[in-house]
Amino acid sequence: MNIMTEATKKVALVTGGAQGIGRAICLRLVNEGMRVEAADLDAEAVAERNAAFSPSLRHHVADVSCEEDVKSLVEHIEQAHGRLDVLINNAAIVNPVNAPIEQLALADWNKVIATNLTGAFLCVKYATPLLRKSGGAIVNIASTRALQSEANTEAYGTSKGGLVALTHALAVSLGPLVRVNCISPGWIATAAFQKESKRTDPTFSSRDHLQHPAGRVGVPEDIAAMVAYLASSDAGFITGQNFVIDGGMTRKMIYEE
C-alpha cells in the first residue's frame, strides 16, 4: 500500500474523529501521509485533540445530522485544501436509547437515524463533487449489528443496516470515479482512544477474548488498517462491499449449555 508515495498530500474527512475508532482512523491516515480534517460533536474532545497541535490533523465541532454544518465543513475543506480524496463516515450515536419497541419514542428513533444514517448521506451529498474530481473513495463504518441483533436495538441496528445498503447503492451511482465500501466492526475495545475525562483501562477475561476465533477482542487499529487499505489504490478493484471485522465472532455457532 502506497498512499504516501502515490500522492503525498491527499486529504481525508473523518466524521466522529475525536474519539474511539474515528480517532484511530485519523492517526492512521496521518501516518500514511494524508492531511486529515476530522468532525465531531463533542466539543471537549475536539478541544483536547487540537491542543496537541498537528499540521496534518485538524478537528472541528460539527453535527453531521445538520445539513448546514456538513455543507460548511466541506466548503472549508475545499477552501483550505482545494481537494478531497477520502471520506470516512464514522460518526454515530453508539449508546442510543434501547427501549422495547412499544416504548421507543419517535424522537429517540429519529435522533439515531439522523446521526448514524442521514449524516452519512449528507456528507456524501456535499463531498461527492470533490471526490469525483480526485477519483476518491468513501468508507462507511457500520457494525455487525447490521447483520445480527440483541433485543431492543431496533434504531441502532436499522441505522447500521441502512449504511450497508447505502454503500452498495452509492457504489453503483458514483462508479467508476468514486469507490464506496463499508466496514462492519464487531467488539472493538475503544477505551484507550476516548477523551481524557472518559479514558479507562478496562480488563478483559480470557473468556472475553476466546469468544473470538482470532483469540482476542478487537482494537481500533484493526479497523483503521482496513480503512487505510480501502482508501489506497491497492483497493482499486473493490467497491460496493461490506467487510466484517470481528475476529470471526459472527461466524461462531453458540449453543446454550
N, C-alpha and C positions, 0 to 999 in steps of 0.2 A: 504494500500500500504506500503510495507516494503523494499524499495530499500536499505535503510541504514542497516537493520538487515540481509537481505539476502546475502549481500556481501558489506562489509564496504567500500571498495575502488575500486568500479567499475570505469572504465574510459570511458569518452564520448568525442566525437569530434563534435563540433558545428561550422558549417560554417556560415559566416555572423554574428559572435557572439559578435561584439564590440558595436553594436547599435540596437535599436528597439526591435523587437520580439526576435531576437537572444540573445540580452543582457539579457532579462528576462528569457529565457530558461537556459542560463548559470548559472544565480543566483539560479534558482530553483533546478537545478541538483546538484549544490554545496551544497545547503541546504539539499538535500536528501542524502548527504554523498558521492557523486561522486567526482573524480578528473576530471576536465574538461580542455581540450585543445580546444581553440577557434581560428578560422581562419577568417581574414577579410582583405579586400583590402585597407581599409582606415588607412594609417599609423598613422595619427594624433589620431584617435580613439583608435587604438591599444596601442600607447604610453601612452595615458591618462589612459586606463584601467590597464596597467601593473604598472603604477606609484603607484596605490593603491594596493600594493602587497598582493596577497593571495596565500598561499601554495597549494591551491586546484584548482586554476584557472589561466591559462596562455594563453595569446593572442599572435598570430603570424600574421605577414603580409604575405598573400598568395592570389594568384589569382586562384580560383577553375577552371577557364577555361584553365589554363596552366597545362598540364599533369605533367611536372617536379615539379611544386610547390606542386601538390597533392601527388605525389609519395614521395617527400622529407618530407612532413608533416606526412604521415603515417609511414614512416621509423623512424622519430623522436619519434613518439608515441610508436612504438614497442621497440625502444632502451631505452626510458625513463621509460616505464611502463611495457613492456612485455605483454601487452594485450590491447584489445579494446572491449568494451561491447555495446556501443551505438553510432550510427552515426545519427546526425541531419543535413539533407541537407536543410539549410535555406537561404544560400547566394542567392541574386537576385539583379538585376537592377530594382529598384522599381519605378524609374521615367524615363522610356525609351522614345525614340522619338515616338510620336504618330501622325505621318503624315498620311494623306489619302493614301490608298494603292498604288495609281498611283505615289505618291511622296516618298514613303518609300524606302530609299536607302538600297541596299542589305547589305552594311556594317553595318547599324544600325540593320537590322533584324538579321544578323549573330551574332552580339555582344550580343543581348538579349538571343538568343537561346544558345550561347556558355556558358554564365554565369548561366542562370536560369535552363537549362536542361542538357546540356553536362557536366556542372560542377558537377551535382548530379551523372551522370553516372560515371565520373572519380573517384569521392570519393568512390562510391560503388565498382568500379573495384579494387581499391587498398586496401580498407578496408575489403573486403569480407574474405580473408584468416584469419584475426584476429577475425572477427565476427563469423566465423564458429567455431573456437576453443572455443570461450566463450559462444556460443549459444546466440548470441546477437540480437539486434533489430535495425532497421532503421526506422526513421520517416522523411518523406519528407514534407516540408512546401510548399503547393501550394497556391491556392487563390480561392475565389468564382468566380473570373474571368475565371476560368476553366469551369464554368457552365453557365455564363451569361456575357454579354458584353455591353460596351459603344462603340460608333463609334470610329474607327481609333485606335483600341488597338490590332491589329492582332498579332503582335510579342509577346507581353506580354501574351495575352490570350492563344496563341498556346504553349508557353513555359510552362505555368501552367497546361494546359490540358495534355501536354506531361508528366508532373510529375505524374499526376493521373494515366495515363496508365502505366508509368514505374513502379509505385508502385505495381499494381496487377501482372505485368509481373515478377517482381523480387520476389514477394511473392511465386509464383509458382516455380520459378527457384531455389530459395535459401531455401525453406522449406524442411524439418521441422526444420533445425538447426537455421535458421535466420528468424525472423518475420519482415515483411515490411508493414508499414502503412503510411497514408498520412493525413495531416490536411489542410483544406482549410479555412483560416481565412476570415472574412468579414471586416467590418470597425473597425479597431483597432487604437486607439489613441496612437501613439508611441513617441510623442514629449518629454516626460519626460525621455525617455531611449536613447536619442541621445547624441552625444559628446557635451562637454560644449559649443563650439562655435556655435552649431546648436540647442541647447536646448531652448525650448519655453514653455510657459504656455498657451496653447490655451483655448478658452472658446467655449462651445457648447450650442446651443439653446435648449429649451425644444423640439422644432420640430426635431432637430437632434436626440435626444435621443428617442423620441416617434416614429421615423421611425422603431424602433426595437421592436418587440413584447416583448422582455425581458425588455424593458424600459430604455435602456442606450446604449451608444456607448461602444464598447469593449475596453479592456486594454490588454497589452502584457501578464500580469499574467494569463489571461484566456487561452491563447494558451499554455503557459508554464506548466500549470496544466495538460492539456491533454497530453503533451509530457511526463511529468513525469509518468503519468499513463501508457501510451503505452510502456514506457521503462521498466516498472516493471513486475514482474512475475504475478501480478494480471491480466494482459492482455495477458496471455499465450495462450489463445484460440482465439486471434484476430489477423488476418493477411490479407493483401490484401485490406484493407478498406480505404475509404476516409471519414473523419469526418469533416462536415461543422460546423464551429463555428462562427456564425454571428448574434447571438441574435435573430434568427428567421427571419432576414430581407429578405432572398431569398424565404421564404415561404409566404410572404405577397403580396397579389394582389394589384396592384397600378393602379388606374384609373385617367386619366387626367380630371380635373374639369374646 
